[in-house]
Amino acid sequence: MINIFKLPILLVGIFVAIMFLLDISRIGYKVAILENVILSVVVFVLGLLIIVVGGYSFRKAKTTVNPMTPELSTQLVTAGIYNCSRNPMYIGFLLWLLACAIYIGNVINLLLIPLFIFLVNRLYILPEERALEKLFKEEFRGYKKRVRRWV
């Protein structure tokens, strides 16, 4: 059986569902303005672009993008967007959640963002980094010193 928390996109979906449930339950403080829609679309598209560029970098390097199997990585991807952040795809997911929070307009949803960051670090980033350090040793250690995570 697959542990659903091993798939980051499912965690994003769970957080989106929680945001809508909090709003439907009328928990929190609603800020509804027309700009919410425009801003949320811009933030979502920015997140999508970051995810696509990050995924393309993995495909171009012919290595795995699957967070469930980081040990299958054949190459350490450090170019392009990975020269700015070690985890751009998680930044993209974070932007999707932020876009959802903006769209809904319920201020309480912003409190979920730090929880998402904590879970992403514990469930995905730290295990991935341990696997990459085992595989790529000094190359990965040098990359960690040079490039921040941002999430």
Sequence and secondary structure as in RCSB ss.txt:
>XXXX:A:sequence
MINIFKLPILLVGIFVAIMFLLDISRIGYKVAILENVILSVVVFVLGLLIIVVGGYSFRKAKTTVNPMTPELSTQ
LVTAGIYNCSRNPMYIGFLLWLLACAIYIGNVINLLLIPLFIFLVNRLYILPEERALEKLFKEEFRGYKKRVRRW
V
>XXXX:A:secstr
   GGGSHHHHHHHHHHHHHHHHHTT S B   THHHHHHHHHHHHHHHHHHHHHHHHHHTT    TT GGG  S
   SGGGGT S HHHHHHHHHHHHHHHHHTBGGGGGHHHHHHHHHIIIIIHHHHHHHHHHHHHHHHHHHHHS   
 
